[in-house]
Amino acid sequence: QIRVTCRSASVIMGGAVPLRARLTAIFGALVLAPDTMLLRLSAFESSSEWLGSWGIVFYRAWGRLVFIPLMYILANGGRPGAYLDAVRALGAKRLWRGAALYMVQNVAFIVAASMTYIASVLSIVATGPLCSALFSRLLLEERVPTHTWLASLACVGWVLLIFADALDSGGETRHVVGTSVALLVPVGTGAYWTFCKANPDADMVPALSTSGLLGQALALAVVFTADERSGDAHGRAAPLVPVTDDGGVAVTALVFQCVLVAAAFMFLTIGAKDVPSAEVSLYLLMELPLATLLVWWATGETPPWQVFVGAAGLLCTMGVESWIGITESRRESAAEKAAVVDEIHAVVDESRGSEQP
């Protein structure tokens, strides 16, 4: 009887999502919104867009490496040993595997956003939960709901529409390359979150920070093995040198990127502990319209109609998919509570019957 009562209490109390957790996750999504605008304002002395994107990879990796441990320590009462304890608890294998998976999607996002329209990239990134569900089905043998399969098929159509614009972009291969690289982002995100689900007892925040080491190493390898451009005053180091003739805009944008992205993912990680994943995905969809508007306001970037239609279709599809997931989760939680209440009543009735002479 005591065992039944304890389990019922945990089920009944576990179903309620704390308001603080929801607000934390929403705040994290809002903090992330200016990210792509700041990325667009970052400029380097290199004459190559491709190599300049690796300069952003380098500095943002440095931001994760420095700021995430500091914020983690602050979130744990300012105890310096908290982060080291989390690293030891995670273990070397899970630390480096998680870091590698996160680095893939992070690098792909930065390179893609530097090469093509922000709206195109964010639209494709929004399909991350679908990739996560597919990976869970393949690797963890979890059941994928019918509405997720339907949403996946719909998203393929919207992504093809965005690709149609990239292919019709007047011979600009950078749009084709950027849109193609963007496909790695939801795949990498899905693989990363599936890895997290396969290790539910692990605190993956140290892996986010450690991915900064891998990102910096990869960025340096790409930059210094590339052919030196004759027009770059700083030689091979040009992709790592921010421009200085813009009134400090590029440097300021880089600094704010490092801080805001680290803060956003810290808030999202903390909030996601108590908020269902479908609900977090719904909050993250706010970034698509907000970021697109901010980039338009700051740089005047206006994508063609195919990108707008594809982005709107993806936004609506993922919004409906996330809302259905939230509804199903609440329905299952209510059914579980009802079953537990019935079990309690049965135990109480049995106890009363045994007490009668």
Sequence and secondary structure as in RCSB ss.txt:
>XXXX:A:sequence
QIRVTCRSASVIMGGAVPLRARLTAIFGALVLAPDTMLLRLSAFESSSEWLGSWGIVFYRAWGRLVFIPLMYILA
NGGRPGAYLDAVRALGAKRLWRGAALYMVQNVAFIVAASMTYIASVLSIVATGPLCSALFSRLLLEERVPTHTWL
ASLACVGWVLLIFADALDSGGETRHVVGTSVALLVPVGTGAYWTFCKANPDADMVPALSTSGLLGQALALAVVFT
ADERSGDAHGRAAPLVPVTDDGGVAVTALVFQCVLVAAAFMFLTIGAKDVPSAEVSLYLLMELPLATLLVWWATG
ETPPWQVFVGAAGLLCTMGVESWIGITESRRESAAEKAAVVDEIHAVVDESRGSEQP
>XXXX:A:secstr
 HHHHHHHHHHHHHTS  HHHHHHHHHHHHHHTTHHHHHHH  BS S HHHHHHHHHHHHHHHHHHHHHHHHHHH
TTT THHHHHHHHHH HHHHHHHHHHHHHHHHHHHHHHHHS HHHHHHHHTTHHHHHHHHHHHHS     HHHHH
HHHHHHHHHHHHHHHHHTSTT HHHHHHHHHHTHHHHHHHHHHHHHHH TT   HHHHHHHHHHHHHHHHHHHHH
S   TT TTGGGGGGSB SSSTTHHHHHHHHHHHHHHHHHHHHHHHHTTS HHHHHHHHTTHHHHHHHHHHHHH 
    HHHHHHHHHHHHHHHHHHHHHHHHHHHHHHHHHHHHHHHHHHHHHHHHHHH  
